[in-house]
Amino acid sequence: KLVEVTSSLLFNYFPFFIIKMDSSALFFTFSAAIIILYFLRCLISQRHRVSSKPPLPPGTMGWPYVGETFQLYSRDPNVFFASKQKRYGSVFKTHVLGCPCVMISSPEAAKFVLVTKSHLFKPTFPASKERMLGKQAIFFHQGDYHTKLRKLVLRAFMPESIRDMVPDIESIAQDSLRSWVGTKINTYQEMKTYTFNVALLSIFGKDEVLYREDLKRCYYILEKGYNSMPVNLPGTLFHKAMKARKELSQILARILSERRDERSSHNDLLGSFMGDKEELTDEQIADNIIGVIFAARDTTASVMTWILKYLAENPNVLEAVTEEQMVISKSKEEGESLTWGDTKKMPVTSRVIQETLRVASILSFTFREAVEDVEYEGYLIPKGWKVLPLFRNIHHSADIFSNPGKFDPSRFEVAPKPNTFMPFGNGTHSCPGNELAKLEISIMIHHLTTKYRWSIVGASDGIQYGPFALPQNGLPIMLARK
């Protein structure tokens, strides 16, 4: 309308001005009119483009900068997610940890972000985490470099590669259990030691015993500083962690040098990295080794801690698992090791692992960042905003799983629908070590149920968050031989 009115005025009165003006003034007046029309059209066009953009998802953004971070972490985070979903639906906006976010809680939305349009959403982590683990680690990349690294990791962790590790993992499990007998233990902390030793075995092979103590000492310091404030001043946890990170790199450089001097092949993750034809740099190898140790340890230890809790609270399930494992145990000669084939004869145990992954939902959500403006179901996800697929909300949806709060492994006698069960993530960034995780859990459960009994010490109802959901106080237990 503004352009039409302006044009009307110009064309209605322009002839009058022509009569009164000389040629020079006429030229400048005509030029000015053209320029005014041009800018008016640009302004209106821009306004039209802005107004034609889809709206942001519903939701609230909280206070400036802090947003709703306190609401998220001052209580059970899952209460925050569930209340938002109930009020706004499966796609909503919020502001946490200094970042505007869109949270999604439907299988279709998770598939859209993690699979269908994964190229529009890059993995994102705080800069301090990248510094600590290493900027070349697989978690922080996508595209060709990520694809290459993923192939190398999968080559070391696929069933054909890890099946020969069964006796060595079994030895680590038996040593762990023997050391726990007769004392009150923190289940989570002890399981972390077990998964750490298995991770080193998968990375360095049987050579891991040569480096175990030095790597463990540095890694424990690194772990303490991982969630600290990123203030790199002497005496701070972050500073100590960065020093430990540097020492880890030096230890790994020494291991790489020794491997190259040997000139022999190794069927482990380090061998996979070093055997790449295009050759990774030593820095790339170190960053990815440190990252894999971090990823392989805490999450798997959390799952095993929850399994012990759920089995203790569900005696019928424990009895079914024990019967299944005793059949395998009785088929072995005394001192005979488990085999890969034995671990594939554990359907009840497998369902217990699946149900624990669903109920506990160790990986409650993951972070992505929109690399450009993206439209989903009529809403705008702006470039640079974080996007959080809420796995726990999906795993606890009554529309997908009946009576979702109940621990019921039998529900996995029927395979869940696609994109409704994502304990290891989904798409190109799903966990490449999930087969190894299930293997080490199965081996531990076999020996735990056939040779030992345990009881929980103190209350077992509470849950702590930091960063994974855990039974209160790491689930203290007493372990005894049968």
Summary of the structure (lengths in Angstrom):
residues: 482
radius of gyration: 29.1
end to end distance: 87.8
largest distance: 115.7
contacts: 1468
relative contact order: 0.14
helix: 62%
strand: 11%
